[in-house]
Amino acid sequence: MAKTQAMTIDKAREAGVVVTYKVTHSLKPYKNNPRLNDDAVDMVAKSIEAYGFLQPIVIDENDEIVAGHTRWKAALKLGMLEVPCIDARHLTKAQIKAYRIADNATRDLSTWEPQSLQLEIHDLKLEHYPLELTGFTPERLELLMLESPSENTAPPQDDINHEDFWPTISLRVPPETKELYDSVMNRSKGTKEEEKFNYILGLANESLSGTWR
C-alpha cells in the first residue's frame, strides 16, 4: 500500500500540477455524486464574481468532475465559457472515488474559533465590506453580530473564564430553530464555549458546501 502511494506521488510530481482551461459545458458531472450542493450554487457564484475563479475544478482523464461540482454549476450559472481545471489522471479509480468523499468530509472536521471569527467579521464590518460575500447566510451573520470585540482586552487563551467569555447574544432566532436553540443554550452550561458556539452557529442552516445524499 505504501509503495503504491509513493508511486502515485511520484507520478504527480512528474506530471506537475498544471492548470488548464476547459470548455465549461464539456465537463461531465459525476452521476453518483453523494454531495447535494444546489443550495450553495448562488453563493458560490457571487463569490466567483467577487474574487474570481481561484479554485480549479479537479477532473479525471475523461473530463468527469472529481471535485468542484458546485463551482462548475456556478460557472454555468454565470455563463462562463471556460473554467480552470486540474487533471487528476495520476490517481487510481479507487483513489478518485475516495478523494471525492474526502474533499467534502474533511470540511466537516473543522470548526470555528469564536473570538477570532468575531474579530474578523467585526473588522470587515468596520470597512463596510459586504458581509454576505463571506459565505455566511443572513441568519448566521445575525448570530455573529455580537458585542464589539477588542484584541487588547482579550485574555490569554489559557486564562479565559468561559462564563465571562461567552457574550450575550441579542438576535431573532428563526422560528424553526428557536426551540432547539433554547434547549442547547440551557443544556450546554458548563461545556466548552467554543463547542457551544459552533453548534449553535450550525443551527441556522446547512453548510454552503452542501449536504450528503
Protein Blocks (a to p, Z undefined) as FASTA:
>chain_A
ZZmmmmmmmmmmmnopadddddfklpccdfklcbdcklmmmmmmmmmmmnopfbccdddf
kopafbhplmmmmmmmnopabdcdddfklpcfklmmmmmmmmmmmmmmpccdfklmmmmm
mmmmmnopafklnopafklmmmmmccdddfklpccfklpcfklmpccddddddfklmmmm
mmmmmmmgoiafklmmmmmmmmmpccfkbpcZZ
